[in-house]
């Protein structure tokens, strides 16, 4: 039995993977953006899930959540699922929050970051990026950055499997009812990478789609770009990830 944090687990893919992990007897820490969203997760809590609440658009809230989790039982895996599609919160939620959590929390056994096929359209440049969310952010850029973050962590922490997952375009609230991909397949890879015991699930540095390792945007494994992204986020947040 593993203990897994799933961020953004009030609905969509996050809720699906939290539900699946609970059903398999794992200990799950679910996360909601605010108390109202937390109330929607009462059934998961009733089944034994622990709950943390933090608005990922607020850096202080992310720091507080990291501090709370440092005092709790160790985590075997973290699934960085929380994300937004558009608006000012894109960079804070999709990139800065997972960066801060990775840097501030004790190292778990495994790390899984939610990517997207949209990352192929991202711009491999960090100059002029609005990390604070003062205006609308680029979803494609954010997914390129977080996919690169996953690969960077894999390089810096070789003993900890760190992977990114493209769940496909699935019919969640974000994806819309007409999305063509399978919602069940959309969360299975995250679950497999977090708790799977076959050798392939315990590899690192991969970009996965439906349990198949694929080649990401060339910038993802460019160590110069990786270091530039890490340096920029460290300067922006005042927190280094080593």
Secondary structure, 3 states (H helix, E strand, C coil): CCEEEECCCCCHHHHHHHHHHHHCCCEEEEEECCHHHHHCCHHHHHCCCEEEECCCCCHHHHHHHHHHHHCCCCCCEEEECCCCCCCCHHHHHHHHHHHHHHHHCCCCCEEEEEECHHHHHCCCCCCCCCCCCCCCCCHHHHHHHHHHHHHHHHHHCCCCEEEEEECCCECCCCCCCCCCECHHHHHHHHHHHHHCCCHHHHCCCCEEECCEEECCCHHHHCHHHHHHHHHHHHHHHCCCCC
